[in-house]
Amino acid sequence: MSTIRPAQITRVLPDSIGAEIGFEAGDAIVAINGIQPRDLIDYQFLCADEVLELEVLDPSGKTHHIEIEKDYDEDLGLEFETALFDGLIQCNNRCPFCFIDQQPPGKRSSLYLKDDDYRLSFLYGSYLTLTNLPEREWLRIEQMRLSPLFVSVHATEPEIRIRLLKNQRAGKILQQIKWFQDRRLQIHAQVVVCPGINDGQHLEQTLKDLAVFHTGELPAVASVAVVPLGLTRFRPAADELIPVTREKAQEVISQVKTMSQKFRHQLGSGFAWLADEWFLIAGEELPSAAEYEEYPQIDNGVGSIRLFIQQFASTAAQLLPSKLDEPKKLTWVVGNAVEQAFQPILQRLNTVEGLEVKMEALASDYWGQNITVTGLITGHDLVLNLLGKDLGDGILLPKVMLKHGELIFLDDMSVAEVAAKLNTKILPVAGVEELINTCIN
């Protein structure tokens, strides 16, 4: 069991209980009502009470005891350095398609951390494999009702899953899903398709096996995302993996669409969803918005492009003016995977008189990929492709290219460094509204 560190506060929200009491960034919570919180889940659970006794450490190392009376479930307004106060539960698999192992050495250490932590799955929707949980953690999931969790299934046939995860404990996945079902807890599943290993009849078997758990008011398996594997030029040589070709993408689309239609008929839901990347690789039209139901796998790249286009159309109708007071010229950088799909957005922006937006759709030289999703474009790729070009008044840069909460690309280059090399302004944007407002203001 790793050591629980005091929960370091990085931000106190204005007008919150924490601000009123005088908490400051740098203070750390040691215990709440005599219990040391292991993570953000414990913290939120313990803080729900109406009377709290806090043991707090200030930056000079002095301990303070504070009593708080508040409404039940009222938040203290504190943000922390990390969600895990006792350290990350690391991955014990050796999946050949793992992105962490397909990176060059020598970058920031956080890029090499293999997270397989059920708490991050519950809090943020990251995927885990369930191969590394001791009994006490299963018990905690049950007692605290930590649901839904997001599980990388990949294959339900034990020998195929063991082969993919390189872990003898990987074969128990169906018993584990049954465990969730028996306790009325839910998972969302994902299958990363590796051609020649878990595709074809194995993919069909996996989806059929998972569909068995999509029954009742609270189905144990709420949805499945089918995702293509991504390979970079840094991948290990003997990984037995085959890249997804256009033909393979077309085959998987046809297979999963057929199964989804059957599921819709039998289960009342499409249940199995194809990541947008399949359609981009296959050169096929994205499904309509209606086909995505409630977008259950949006964070896994299922329907995110369609939703973005849809949101843009409705927001543009409200926010985009017919003309700008002063002319403006911008360069919008995206991964070349979305070049065709985003043409309607580009055309609509360019209908504004005085606004000129040029799209630069890039493949990634850094990762060595012909077709690249926007989130994988690096600082190196920007400098390589844009140096010496007329970039206008600045670059519209989707924030998905950057480390969460920081202005750093996946290759460790900073936004300031890239801006200096290209001699231009870089304007990071997240979401439709920020994209439009940055263009017109």
N, C-alpha and C positions, 0 to 999 in steps of 0.2 A: 504494500500500500504506500503510495507516495505521500510526501508531507503536504499538509494543507498550509498554504501561505496566507497571511492576512489579505483581505480583498482591497487592493489599491484603487482609490477613487481617482478618476482622471477628469471628471466634469460634474459640476453640481448645477442642475437646471434652475434657472431663475424662478423666483416666486414659489419654490417647492418647500416642503418641510425641511429638507436638508439644508437649503439656503437660509431658512429662518433660524435654524439651530446654529448655523455658522460653520458647517462642513466646508472644507476647501480641497481642491485637487492636491494630492499628496498624502492626505489622511488615509488610513486603512482600517477596515472593520475586521476585528479579530473574532468576535463572537456576538451572537444575537440570542438573547434569553439563555445564555450559558452554552449555546451550541455553536461550534465552528462551522460555517457554511463551506461545503466542498466546492461549490460552483454557483452559478447564477440561479439555477433551479432551486437549490436549498435557500439561497438568499431571498428569492421571491416568495417561497413557501413560508419561511420564518417571518418575513416582514408583513405578511397578511394580517397578523394579530393586531389587536387594538392597543395593547400595552407592550412596549419593547424596551428591553434593557440592553444597551449596546456597550461593548468594550471596544474602544477606538484607540488606535495608535497614531499620534501626530508625527509629522516629518522629523521632529527632533528625537523621536523614540519614546516620548512620554505617553503613558496610558491614561485614558479618560473613561469614566463610566457615565453614560448618558441615559436618562429615562425619557421615553416618548409616549404620549397618549395621542391616538389618532383614530380616524374611522377605519373600520375593517376593510382590508384590501386597498387602502389608500397608499399610493406609492411615495417613497421618500425623495425621488428625483435625483438619484445618484447613478452615475455611469462609471464602469470599471475598466481597468487596463485589459482584462481578459475575462472571458466567461467561465474559465476553469481555474479555480484557486489551488487545485491539487495537481495540476499538470495534465497534459494530453494523454489519452489512452491511444497508444500508437498501433499501427497496423502490423499484423503478423503474417500477412499473405505475401506472395511474390508474383502477382499478376503480371504477365509479360506486357500487357497493354497499359500498365500504370503510367500516367503522365509524369509522375514524380521521377521515375527512373529514365524518362526520355528527355532529360534536361542536361545542359552542359554543367560541368563542375564549377565551383568557385563563385557562385552567386550567393545572395543573402540566405542565411540558414533557414528562415521560415519556408522557403520554397522547397526544401527537402523533407519537411515534416510530413510523415504519412499518417494522416488522421483517420482513425477508425473508431470514433468516439460517439456513443449513442446520445450523449448530451448535446453535442453540436448538431446531431441529426434532429433531435427534438426542437432545439432552439432556432436553428437556421436552415434546416432542410438539407444538410449535407448527407451524402450516402455512406452507409456502413455495411459490413458484411456479416456481422453477428458471430464471427469465428473466434473472437478473443475475450468473450465475457465470462468471468467467473460467476458462480451461483449468486453471490451477494448483489451483483449488478442486475441480474435477471429479476431478483426479488425487489430491487428498488424500482425498476421499470414498472413492475406490477403494482407495488404499493403506492407509488406516486402517479400512476396512470399516465405514464409518459407516452402519449399517442397523439398523432401518428408519428411513426418513425419512417425513415426512407432507406430502403434496403437494396443493395446491389445483389441481385439474384444471379443474373447471367445465364444460369442453366439450372434446371431442377433435377436432372439425372445426376446422381451422386458422382459417378466417375468423370463426367464432363466438367462438373463444377470443381472437383478436386484438381483436375488437369489445368483448369483456367486459373485457379487461385493458388495452385502449388501448395496446398494445405490439406492434410488428411481430415481436418475438422470441418471442411467445407461441405461434406456430403450430407449434412443433417438438415439442410434448409427446409425441406417440407415439414419435418417434425417441429422445427422452430416456428414456422408460420402457423402450424396447428396450435402451438403454445399461445400465440397472439389471439387466435380465434377463440380458444377456450376461455380466455380472460376478457373477451370483448374489447380487445385493443386492435389498432389498425396500423397497416403499413402501406406505403406507396413503393412499388418495385421498379427497378430498372434492369434492362438487359443490354449490355454492350455486345453487339454482334461482331464476332471475329470469324471472317470467312474460313470455311473448312473445318471449324471446330464446333461452334454452337449455333450454326445457321441451319437452313433447310428443315429437315424432319426434327432436329433437336430444338430449333426455335419454336416449331409448331407444338412439340411436346411441352416445352416450358410454358407457353401461353395457355395451353389447355389445362395444365396442372394448376397454374395460378388462378385461372378462371373458376375453378372449383371452390375457391375461397371468397368469391365475389357474390355472397348470398346474404340474405337477411337485411335488417334495417341498418346494421353497422357492419358492412363487409370487412373481413380481416385484410383482404387485399383490395384497396380502394381503386388502384389504377396501376398500369404498367407502361413505362416509357421504353421504346426500342430505339437504341442509339448506335450509330456506327462507330467503330473504333477509330481513333486518330493516331497516326504514326508520325514521329519527327525524325530528323536525320541523326539524332543522338541516341536512337533506340539501340538496345543491346543487339549484337550481331545474330546470336543464335536464339531468336525469340519465336520462331516458327509462325510468325504472323504474316498474313497477306493483306495488302491494302484493299480498301473497298473501291471497286471499279464502278463505272457508270452502269454497266450491265448488272452487276451485283446489287447496286442500289435499286434499279428498276425491279429486279426480282423480289427483293425484300419488301418494297412498297406494295407490289401486287399481292404477295403472300399475306402481309399483315392487314391490308385493306379488306381482303376476302374474309379473314378471320374476324375482324372488327365488325363487319356487317352481320356475321352469324351471332357474335356476342350481343350486338344491339338487339337482335331479334330474341335471343334467349334470356339475356340478363337485363335488358332495358338500358344498356350503356355500351358505348364502343369499347370501353375497358382498356384495350391495348392501343397505344398512341405512338406514332412515328415522329422522331425528332425532325425538325425543319431541315437539318443537314442532308437527310436522305434525298429530299426533293431537289436540293441545290446540286448535289453530286449527280443525280439522275437527269438534271435539266428538265424537270417536270414542274407543272403548276402547283403551287401550294394549295392545300385544302381550303375550303371556304370557312369563314368564322363559325358558322353554324355547326360544322363537323367537330369542333373542339369541345362541345358541351360547355362545362364550367372551367375549362383550361386547367385541369387537375395537375398537369405536369409542366406548367409554364416555366418554372425555374430550371427545368432540365432541357430548355430549348425546344419545347413542344408547343408550337403555336405562337411563339414570341414574335416572330416576324409579322405574321398575319395580324396579331393584336396591335403591334406598333403602327402598322399601316392604317388600321382602323381608327386607332386613337388619334393619329396624325390628322386624318381627314376631318374628324369632328372638332379637334382643337383648332386646326387651321381655319375652319369656317368661322370660329369665334375671334381668333387672335390676329390672323394675318391681315394687314392693311392692303389697300390697292396700290399704294406707293410709299416710298420712304422719303423723309425730308432731305436726307443727304445720301448720295449713292454709297453702296457698300459691296465689296467683293470678297467672298470667302471660299476656302477650300474645305470640303467635307471629306474626311478620311474614314473609310470603312474597309472591312475585309472583302475580298472579291467574291465571296460566297453570296453576298446580298446585293451585288451590283444590279442585277436585272430586277429583283424584287423591289428595290428602293427607287426605281426610275420614276414612278408616279409622284413620290414625295419630292424628288429633285425638280421635276417639271412644275409642280405646284408652287414651290418656293420661288422659282424663276419667273412666275407670272407677276410677282410683285415688282412694280416699276421702280428701278433704281437698285434692286437687289440682284446680285449675280452670284450664284452658288455653283461651284464646279466640284464634281465628285472625283476623288482619287481612290479607286478600288484596288487594294493591294493584296498580293499573295505574300507569304512570309518566307523571305530568304533565311531569316534567323532559324526558324524551325524546319525549313526545307519542305514546305507544303505548297502544292500547286493551287489548292483551293483552301482558303483560310477564313475562318469565322472571325468577326471583328475583335472579339476578346483576346485573340492570340497575336495581334499585330504588336510589334515591339518598337522601342525607340530606334534600334538599329534599322528596322524596315522603313521607318519614316525618313531617316536621314538618307538611306540608300536610294529611295525612290523619289524624294522630293527636293533634294539639294539642287540649287540652281534654277528651280522652276518658279514662275510667278505665282505666288500663293495668295496674292491680294492682301487684304487687311488682316488675315489671320487664318488659323486652322481650327475648324470645328472638330473636336476630338471626343469620341464617345468614351465616357468614363469606364466602360467595361474593360478597356485596355489597361487600366491602372490598378495598382494594389488598393484594396478596400481602404478608404479614408486617407490615402496618401497619394502624392503626385509622382509615383514611380511605376515604370513599365515592368513587364515580366522579365526583361533582360537586365534589370537594375539601373537602367538609364533613368534620369529624372526628367520631368517635363521641362524644367528650366534649362537643362543641358541641351535637349533637343531643340528648344526654341532658340537658344543661342547659336547652335550650329546652322539652323535653317534661317536665322536672322528674321524671325517672324513671331507674332503673338500666337500662343496656343490657348484656345478657349475650351476647357473640358465641359462637356454637356452630358446630363443624364436625363433620359426621358424626353417625351415629345414637347412638353411645355418649355423646358429649358432650351431645347434645340431652336424652337420658334423665337423665343424671347431674345436669344443671343443673336439671331439673324436680324431682328428688326430694331433692337435697342442700341 
